[in-house]
Amino acid sequence: MDKGQRDRWRMFYLSEQKLFSQLNEQCKCLYSSGDDELKYSEFMNQNGTVLNKPPRFVHWIGHLKGDDTEIKDQAGLVRNDYVRAVGQENFSKFPSRFPVFYHNVEQINVTQHRAFSSVRVEGEFVTVKTYTDVKGIPPDLEKLRTAGFTPEVLDDVLFKSLVIPVAELHELAGVDRIQARRQTGIQYRATVRHVGESRGRRTMLGLMVIDQDSDPAVVFPVPEAPRPHSLAAAGREIVLPVETPFQFFIK
């Protein structure tokens, strides 16, 4: 990536962060899958430099408190800056986190569906956690050692991985067959019903901006119950002393 392209991406990121700030100020958050505030996250790379990172996905519904002119103008600048950063020849579509504007909305039903991947724990080591911010590694190492594990840290190009011996995990559980499960994503959808309509229209839930004249009722999702044949329902979970994106079950 040459300097010109880096500058164009920097311009886009600044433009999008300004849009997020305007939305936070001028909207009431009606629903968010994460924080109510739209923002970039901060992380520390392996060189100790603090960097800003845009969210990969946004699932957020905001109700405008006033006129939408300023927000729409900034959203247009963000789209233009994104096309310039990507390059017209490489552009195909905008990210799902870009705002979509809605008018005369009466009700929004939000649904979510979780997806998981599951694999048998095999080999010499199993990954417990990965890090882009190295500050969290020492306390996690200490917790695992206290629990009787001999953890190791492996270096990858963009992050570090914390691993433990598979044999020790088998010994802790008292079995030789363990399944690791990880949530691979959540699909968010919204059914939007406008004033005067008897049925709503279903759409992917990204960044929804509702006009000030609407008075929408938002129906929130009901938590999913584990399916009877799922690992969470059928297997005994092995709980490690550190936070991890993985769940380990005795199969």
N, C-alpha and C positions, 0 to 999 in steps of 0.2 A: 504494500500500500504506500503510494507516494504521499508527499506532504500535502499536495492539493486535495487529495481524497480524504486524508486525515482531518484537514480543516473543514471539509464539507460535513463529515460525520460529527465533528465537534459542534458545528453550527446547528445541525439537526438535534443533537442531544440537548443543547441549551434551549432551543425553541420548544422542544417537547416538555422540558422541565418547567418552562414558563407557562405552558398550557395547563400542566398539572396544578401549578400554583393557583391559576385563575379558577380552575374547576373547584379546587378545595375552598376557595374564598367565596365563590358565587353560587355554589350548589349545596344543598343538604343531601348528605349521603343516605340513601334509602336502603341500600344493600351493598355489601362488599364481602368477597370470599376471604379477604385478608384484613389489613388495616383500613379504617375508614378514610385515611388520608392517602391520596395518590402521590407516590414519590419514588425516586430512585433509591436503591440500597447502596450502602457503603461496604466495602470489603478491603482487606489488606492482602496484597500479593506477597510472594515469597521474598521480595526485596524490601518489604516493609512499607511500601507506598500505598496510601489510602486512595482507592479509586471508586468512582460512581458507576453503578450498573443499572441499566433500565430493566424494568420488570419484563419477563418473557411473556407473561399473560396477565391480563387485567379482567376481572369480573366485578363490575362496579356499576351501580345505578345512582345517578345524581339528579336531583330535582332543582332546576334553576330558581333562584330567588328573584331574578329580574330579567331584563332583556338579554337575548342570546347573541346579539350582534358582535360584541367583543370576543366571545368564546368562538364563534364561527369564523371570525377573521383570523384568529390565532391558529385555529385548527387548519385553515387553508394554508397558512405559512408552514405549518408542520408538515403537511402533505408535500408541499413544494420542496422543502428542504430534504425530505426523505428521498424523493425521486432524484434530486441532484446528488445526494450522497451515494445512492445505489448505482446511479447511472441509468439514463433513459433506456439504453440498450439491454440492461439487465433487469429492469423493473417488470414485475408481473402483477403484484397486488400489494395492498397496504397490510401492515400487521393487524392482528385482531384487537390490539389494545388501542387502536385509533377510535375517536369518538363517532358515534352514530346518533343523530338527533331524532327525537320523536315528539309528535304533537297530538293533542286531544286524547291522551291516554287515560283510561279509566281503571284498568287493573293489569297487574303483571304477576304471573305465576312463575316462580323460580324453581327449577329442578336440577338435581345433580346426581351423577352416576360415577362411582369409583371403579377404576380398573387396576388390577394387580398382576404382577408376574411372580411366579413361584418356581424355585429350582431346588434340587437336592444339594445339600452342603457336602462337597467332596474336595479332594486335593489336600495340599499341605496347610494352606491358610484360607481363612474366610475374612472378607472385608467387613468391618464393623461400621466404618464412617469415613467420609472424605472431607477435606478441609481446603478452603481457599484462604481462610484467616487462621494463621498458625497459632494464635494465642490460645485457642481452645485445646491444643494437643496435650501439653503437660498435665493439666488436671485429669484429663480422660485416661492418660497412661497410668497415673497414680491409682485411679479408681479400679482399673482393670487388674493392676498388680495386687492391690489389696484383696481383690476377689479371687486371687490365685492363678491368674492368667499371666503369660509372658508375651505381652503385645509387642509389635514392631511397627515402625513407620516407614512406608515405602514412598519414594519420590516419583511423581509423574510430571509431565510437562507443565500442566496448569494447576495441579493441586497435589496434596499429600494424602495418602491412604493409611488408615489405622487398621491393622489386621491382627488376628489371633490364630493360634494353631487349631486346626479342626479337631485334632486328637483331644485337646483340652476341653473343647466344647462338648465332644462326645462323652468325655469322662464326667463333666459336670452334670450332664443330663442322665447319665447312666444308660445310654442307648447308643447304637451306631447308625441310626437313621434319623436325620434332622432335615427339615425343610425350611428354606429361607424365603420369606415373602416380602415384596416391596410394592408399595403403591406407585404405579407408573403414571397416574394422572387422574384428574377429575374432569368430566365433561359437564359444562354448565349450559343450560338452555333456559330461555325465557319465552313464555307465551304471553304476547302483548295483545290486549283487547282495547280497542279505541271506543270512544263515546258513540253510542248508537249501534254498536255491533253486538251480535249475540254470541259470536265465537271469536276467539283470539287467533293470532298468527304466531306460529312457533319459529324461533330464531336462535342462533348461537348467542350466548350472553357474553359480550365483551365489555366495552365502555359505553353505557347507555346514558344519554343526556335527555331529560324530560323537560319540556317547556314549562314556563312559570304558570301558564293558565290551566294546566292539567292538575287534577287532584287524585293521583293514582293510589290505589290500594295495592300493596305488595304482599303477596302470599309467599311465605318463606318455606324452604324445603324441610321435609320431615326426615330425620336421620335414618339411614338405611340399617335394617337389621341384618346380621350375618345370615347368609343362606345356610340351610342345614348341612350341606355337604362341603362348606367352605372350611379352610384351615382354622379360621378364627372360631368357628363353632365346634369343629370336630377334634382339633388338636390341642395338646397342652403346650402353653407358651413358655419359652425359656426367656426370662427377663434379665438382661444385662445391666450392669451398674452405670452405664452411660447412655445418653440419648442417641438413638440410631434410627435411620430411615428404614432399617430392616426389622422384621419380626421373625423370630426363630421358633419353630414348633417341632415337638416330638411327633414324628409321623407314625 
